[in-house]
């Protein structure tokens, strides 16, 4: 038992500064998730989870599982490194009102930029049949909005912006503007590759979205809360549109 603490400190230091160890950690977090994404796509990817009656959780259950496993991997390695949630940009805001207003303002900017982006990069029409159970079904709307707040709103921003961008900085061993630019581009590309099922145009479009979100993350001094709000608001708007048959 006496050697346990020095051993923990050694492992913590290894994951903080050793580049191969950091790279391995990133792989442990993301490789299983991407394998699950590929498997889910091969199986159809448009499944849903029945919650009883006509209430369903829309989306691919395997994808939800993959993201939760990635979150658990981050949690375990973070415990080893003995870091707090503030490292990921999740420090408690000094003012929630200001944070929410910042998130709403960023949402407007993002929607304008995304609209312009959609005109420049054409992608195949997405299959929206999975959202049919939401049409006019209020319980389905509510349960799926809440689920997306966690899976897309929180987990995507946490994993690809809060976690990955910071770990890419650690991997470079520098905290410079150039290092953050490399981290931004790298995380955006990795985010885009998660949408490889949409083909090259989809990867390019999603990578560009990743650049916008990552740029926003840097613009608000790596505060993740406004980015989560952006994602939550946009997902909620999309779900409400599906509810009304859009």
C-alpha positions as CSV (number, residue, x, y, z in Angstrom):
1,X,0.0,0.0,0.0
2,X,2.9,2.4,0.6
3,X,3.9,2.2,-3.1
4,X,0.4,2.9,-4.3
5,X,0.6,6.7,-4.1
6,X,4.0,7.1,-5.8
7,X,2.7,4.8,-8.5
8,X,-0.4,6.9,-9.0
9,X,1.7,10.0,-9.2
10,X,4.0,8.4,-11.8
11,X,1.0,7.4,-13.9
12,X,-0.5,10.9,-13.5
13,X,2.7,12.6,-14.7
14,X,3.0,10.1,-17.6
15,X,-0.4,11.0,-18.9
16,X,0.3,14.7,-18.4
17,X,3.5,15.0,-20.3
18,X,4.5,11.8,-22.2
19,X,3.5,12.3,-25.8
20,X,3.0,8.6,-26.7
21,X,0.9,8.1,-23.5
22,X,-1.2,11.1,-24.5
23,X,-1.7,9.8,-28.0
24,X,-2.6,6.4,-26.6
25,X,-5.1,8.0,-24.3
26,X,-6.8,9.9,-27.2
27,X,-6.9,6.6,-29.2
28,X,-8.5,4.8,-26.2
29,X,-11.2,7.5,-26.0
30,X,-12.0,7.8,-29.7
31,X,-11.1,4.6,-31.6
32,X,-13.8,2.4,-30.0
33,X,-16.3,5.2,-30.6
34,X,-15.4,5.4,-34.3
35,X,-15.5,1.6,-34.6
36,X,-19.0,1.6,-33.1
37,X,-20.0,4.4,-35.5
38,X,-18.9,2.3,-38.5
39,X,-20.7,-0.8,-37.2
40,X,-23.9,1.2,-36.5
41,X,-23.8,2.6,-40.1
42,X,-23.3,-0.9,-41.5
43,X,-26.3,-2.1,-39.5
44,X,-28.5,0.7,-40.9
45,X,-27.9,3.3,-38.1
46,X,-31.6,4.3,-38.1
47,X,-32.8,2.1,-35.2
48,X,-34.6,3.4,-32.2
49,X,-35.2,2.3,-28.6
50,X,-38.8,1.5,-27.6
51,X,-39.6,3.0,-24.2
52,X,-43.1,1.5,-24.1
53,X,-46.2,2.1,-26.1
54,X,-45.5,4.5,-29.0
55,X,-42.8,6.3,-27.1
56,X,-39.4,5.8,-28.7
57,X,-35.9,7.1,-28.3
58,X,-34.9,8.1,-31.9
59,X,-31.4,7.4,-33.1
60,X,-28.9,4.5,-33.1
61,X,-28.5,2.9,-29.7
62,X,-24.9,1.8,-30.5
63,X,-23.9,5.4,-31.1
64,X,-25.3,6.4,-27.7
65,X,-23.3,3.5,-26.2
66,X,-20.1,4.5,-27.9
67,X,-20.3,8.1,-26.7
68,X,-21.0,7.0,-23.1
69,X,-18.0,4.6,-23.3
70,X,-15.9,7.5,-24.6
71,X,-17.1,9.7,-21.6
72,X,-16.2,6.9,-19.2
73,X,-12.7,6.6,-20.7
74,X,-12.2,10.4,-20.3
75,X,-13.4,10.2,-16.7
76,X,-11.0,7.4,-15.8
77,X,-8.0,9.0,-17.4
78,X,-8.9,12.4,-15.8
79,X,-9.0,10.7,-12.4
80,X,-5.5,9.3,-13.1
81,X,-4.3,12.8,-14.1
82,X,-6.1,14.3,-11.1
83,X,-7.6,17.2,-13.0
84,X,-10.9,19.0,-12.5
85,X,-13.8,19.6,-14.9
86,X,-12.5,23.2,-15.3
87,X,-9.7,21.7,-17.5
88,X,-12.5,20.9,-20.1
89,X,-14.0,24.3,-19.9
90,X,-16.7,23.3,-17.4
91,X,-15.8,25.6,-14.5
92,X,-18.9,27.1,-12.9
93,X,-19.7,30.4,-14.6
94,X,-19.5,33.6,-12.6
95,X,-22.8,34.6,-14.2
96,X,-25.3,32.1,-15.7
97,X,-27.3,34.9,-17.2
98,X,-24.3,36.3,-19.1
99,X,-23.3,32.7,-20.2
100,X,-26.8,32.0,-21.5
101,X,-26.9,35.3,-23.4
102,X,-23.5,34.6,-24.8
103,X,-24.7,31.2,-25.9
104,X,-27.8,32.7,-27.6
105,X,-25.7,35.3,-29.4
106,X,-23.3,32.6,-30.6
107,X,-26.3,30.5,-31.8
108,X,-27.4,33.4,-34.1
109,X,-23.9,33.8,-35.5
110,X,-23.6,30.0,-36.0
111,X,-26.9,29.7,-37.8
112,X,-26.0,32.5,-40.2
113,X,-22.6,30.9,-40.9
114,X,-24.1,27.4,-41.2
115,X,-26.7,28.8,-43.7
116,X,-23.9,30.3,-45.8
117,X,-22.0,27.1,-45.5
118,X,-24.9,25.0,-46.8
119,X,-25.0,27.1,-49.9
120,X,-21.3,26.5,-50.6
121,X,-21.0,22.8,-49.8
122,X,-23.7,20.6,-51.2
123,X,-24.3,17.3,-49.5
124,X,-26.8,14.5,-50.3
125,X,-30.2,14.9,-48.7
126,X,-30.2,13.2,-45.3
127,X,-32.6,10.4,-44.5
128,X,-34.9,11.9,-42.0
129,X,-37.3,8.9,-41.7
130,X,-36.0,8.1,-38.3
131,X,-37.7,11.3,-37.0
132,X,-41.2,10.2,-38.1
133,X,-42.2,9.1,-34.6
134,X,-41.8,12.7,-33.5
135,X,-44.5,14.0,-35.8
136,X,-47.3,15.3,-33.6
137,X,-46.2,13.2,-30.7
138,X,-45.5,15.4,-27.7
139,X,-44.1,12.7,-25.3
140,X,-41.6,11.6,-28.1
141,X,-40.6,15.2,-28.7
142,X,-39.9,15.8,-25.0
143,X,-37.9,12.6,-24.4
144,X,-35.8,13.0,-27.5
145,X,-35.1,16.7,-26.9
146,X,-33.8,15.8,-23.4
147,X,-31.7,12.9,-24.8
148,X,-30.2,15.1,-27.5
149,X,-29.3,17.8,-24.9
150,X,-27.1,15.1,-23.3
151,X,-25.8,13.2,-26.3
152,X,-25.3,15.9,-28.9
153,X,-25.5,19.1,-26.8
154,X,-23.2,18.0,-24.0
155,X,-21.2,14.9,-25.1
156,X,-20.2,16.2,-28.6
157,X,-19.0,19.5,-27.3
158,X,-17.3,17.9,-24.3
159,X,-15.5,15.2,-26.3
160,X,-14.5,17.1,-29.4
161,X,-14.0,20.6,-28.1
162,X,-13.5,20.4,-24.3
163,X,-11.5,17.2,-24.2
164,X,-9.9,16.7,-27.6
165,X,-8.7,20.3,-28.2
166,X,-7.1,20.5,-24.8
167,X,-5.4,17.1,-25.2
168,X,-4.0,18.1,-28.6
169,X,-2.4,21.0,-26.9
170,X,-0.9,18.7,-24.3
171,X,0.3,16.5,-27.1
172,X,2.2,19.4,-28.7
173,X,3.6,20.4,-25.4
174,X,3.0,24.1,-26.1
175,X,0.4,26.7,-25.3
176,X,0.8,29.1,-28.2
177,X,-1.5,30.6,-30.8
178,X,-0.1,28.3,-33.4
179,X,-0.5,25.3,-31.2
180,X,-4.2,26.2,-30.6
181,X,-4.7,26.7,-34.4
182,X,-3.3,23.2,-35.0
183,X,-5.5,21.8,-32.2
184,X,-8.5,23.6,-33.8
185,X,-7.9,22.2,-37.2
186,X,-7.1,18.7,-35.9
187,X,-10.2,18.4,-33.7
188,X,-12.4,19.7,-36.6
189,X,-11.0,17.0,-39.0
190,X,-11.5,14.3,-36.4
191,X,-15.0,15.6,-35.8
192,X,-15.7,15.5,-39.5
193,X,-14.5,11.9,-39.8
194,X,-17.2,10.9,-37.4
195,X,-19.6,11.7,-40.2
196,X,-17.8,9.7,-42.9
197,X,-21.1,7.9,-43.7
198,X,-22.2,11.1,-45.4
199,X,-19.3,10.8,-47.9
200,X,-16.5,13.3,-48.6
201,X,-18.9,16.3,-48.9
202,X,-20.4,15.5,-45.5
203,X,-16.9,15.1,-43.9
204,X,-15.9,18.5,-45.3
205,X,-19.1,20.2,-44.2
206,X,-19.0,18.7,-40.7
207,X,-15.3,19.5,-40.4
208,X,-16.1,23.1,-41.2
209,X,-18.9,23.1,-38.6
210,X,-16.2,21.8,-36.2
211,X,-14.0,24.7,-37.1
212,X,-16.9,27.1,-36.3
213,X,-17.6,25.5,-33.0
214,X,-13.9,25.2,-32.1
215,X,-13.4,28.8,-33.1
216,X,-16.2,29.8,-30.8
217,X,-14.7,27.7,-28.0
218,X,-11.5,29.7,-28.3
219,X,-13.3,33.0,-28.7
220,X,-15.0,32.6,-25.3
221,X,-11.6,31.7,-23.7
222,X,-12.3,27.9,-23.8
223,X,-15.5,28.2,-21.8
224,X,-17.5,25.2,-22.9
225,X,-20.9,26.3,-21.6
226,X,-21.8,28.7,-24.4
227,X,-21.0,26.0,-26.9
228,X,-23.2,23.5,-25.2
229,X,-26.0,26.1,-25.2
230,X,-25.5,26.6,-29.0
231,X,-25.8,22.9,-29.6
232,X,-28.8,22.5,-27.3
233,X,-30.7,25.4,-28.9
234,X,-30.1,24.2,-32.5
235,X,-31.0,20.6,-31.6
236,X,-34.2,21.8,-29.9
237,X,-35.2,23.8,-33.0
238,X,-34.6,20.8,-35.2
239,X,-36.6,18.5,-33.0
240,X,-39.5,21.0,-32.8
241,X,-39.5,21.2,-36.7
242,X,-39.8,17.4,-36.8
243,X,-42.6,17.5,-34.4
244,X,-44.5,19.8,-36.8
245,X,-43.6,17.5,-39.7
246,X,-40.8,19.7,-41.0
